[in-house]
Each structure stands twice: as structure tokens, then as C-alpha cells.
Amino acid sequence: MNSVSVFGMRTWQKIPIFALLNKRYHNVTQMKNDGFTFRKRAKSFKFAFHGIRLLITKEHNAWIHCFAAVCVLIAGALLGLSRMEWVAVAIAIGAVLAAEAVNSSIEALADLVSPEYNEAIKRTKDLAAGAVLLMAIAAAIVGLIIFIPKIMDLFM
């Protein structure tokens, strides 16, 4: 794609959709390079917290993960987890919720781009859902490693 016309534009830049995308890309990159301000960072945190609120209030699968997290937190408090066990639990909970947020984002974008059935979109959504399942399984294994010995100690 190095072909250049006499007017200095690449051939692909003459196609309307690519010209629009190229213009938007340059606008976005200029926006990103405006410099650091605390106001901009505060605004980005506001958006991030809004995303967390959306995840917790609107995504049904996230409700299941949150319920499981609350159960784990209560069990951890009752069984007296060590600091390192709390670290492992916190990372596992955070990773599952983050994976669910990414999965929900991918699904929302995929539905927007292709409302009708599309095999590539289905594959993408299945892969994202599989990533959440893998993370949930890993978190469950962490939970079993931490909680089974503590529960066994209660009965010994």
C-alpha cells in the first residue's frame, strides 16, 4: 500500500470510508496527546467507575460472579485467611470480574456491528465467554486450595 498518487494521497485514502477512518484516527491520536491534567485523569476514573457500575447492575452473569465473591469474602472472614490467602482471593475475584467486563464489552460491540447472525461474531463471542469460564475455573481452583484445608481443620 505504498502507491502514492500525484496529489500525495495514498490510493486507499481516496476511498471514502478509509478517508473517514484515517481522519478519525488522526483526531483520536491528537486528543490522546494533549498532555496530562488531573482533570482528565479524574474524568477517566469517572468513566471507569461508571463501567464497573454498569457491569454490576446490568450484566446478569456478573451478578453470579458477585454473589460467589460475597460468599467467598464471608467464608474468608469466618475462616481467618492469612494475608497471602486474601491476596490470592482478591486477585482471583478481580480477574474474574475483569474478564466478565471484557466479555460483556466484546458482546456489546459485536451486537452493534452485526445484529444479524454472523459466524465470525459467534466465534468471537464464544471465545470471550470461554476466557471468562477459564478464569472462573482458575479462581475456583484457587478457592479450593485455600478453603479445603481450612474446612478440614474445622472437623479434625
C-alpha positions, 0 to 999 in steps of 0.5 A, spaced: 500 500 500 505 504 498 502 507 491 502 514 492 498 518 487 500 525 484 496 529 489 500 525 495 494 521 497 495 514 498 490 510 493 486 507 499 485 514 502 481 516 496 476 511 498 471 514 502 470 510 508 478 509 509 478 517 508 473 517 514 477 512 518 484 515 517 481 522 519 478 519 525 484 516 527 488 522 526 483 526 531 483 520 536 491 520 536 491 528 537 486 528 543 490 522 546 496 527 546 494 533 549 498 532 555 496 530 562 491 534 567 488 531 573 482 533 570 482 528 565 485 523 569 479 524 574 474 524 568 477 517 566 476 514 573 469 517 572 468 513 566 471 507 569 467 507 575 461 508 571 463 501 567 464 497 573 457 500 575 454 498 569 457 491 569 454 490 576 447 492 575 446 490 568 450 484 566 446 478 569 452 473 569 456 478 573 451 478 578 453 470 579 460 472 579 458 477 585 454 473 589 460 467 589 465 473 591 460 475 597 460 468 599 467 467 598 469 474 602 464 471 608 467 464 608 474 468 608 472 472 614 469 466 618 475 462 616 481 467 618 485 467 611 492 469 612 494 475 608 497 471 602 490 467 602 486 474 601 491 476 596 490 470 592 482 471 593 482 478 591 486 477 585 482 471 583 475 475 584 478 481 580 480 477 574 474 474 574 470 480 574 475 483 569 474 478 564 466 478 565 467 486 563 471 484 557 466 479 555 460 483 556 464 489 552 466 484 546 458 482 546 456 489 546 460 491 540 459 485 536 451 486 537 452 493 534 456 491 528 452 485 526 445 484 529 444 479 524 447 472 525 454 472 523 459 466 524 465 470 525 461 474 531 459 467 534 466 465 534 468 471 537 463 471 542 464 464 544 471 465 545 470 471 550 465 467 554 470 461 554 476 466 557 471 468 562 469 460 564 477 459 564 478 464 569 472 462 573 475 455 573 482 458 575 479 462 581 475 456 583 481 452 583 484 457 587 478 457 592 479 450 593 486 450 595 485 455 600 478 453 603 479 445 603 484 445 608 481 450 612 474 446 612 478 440 614 481 443 620 474 445 622 472 437 623 479 434 625 
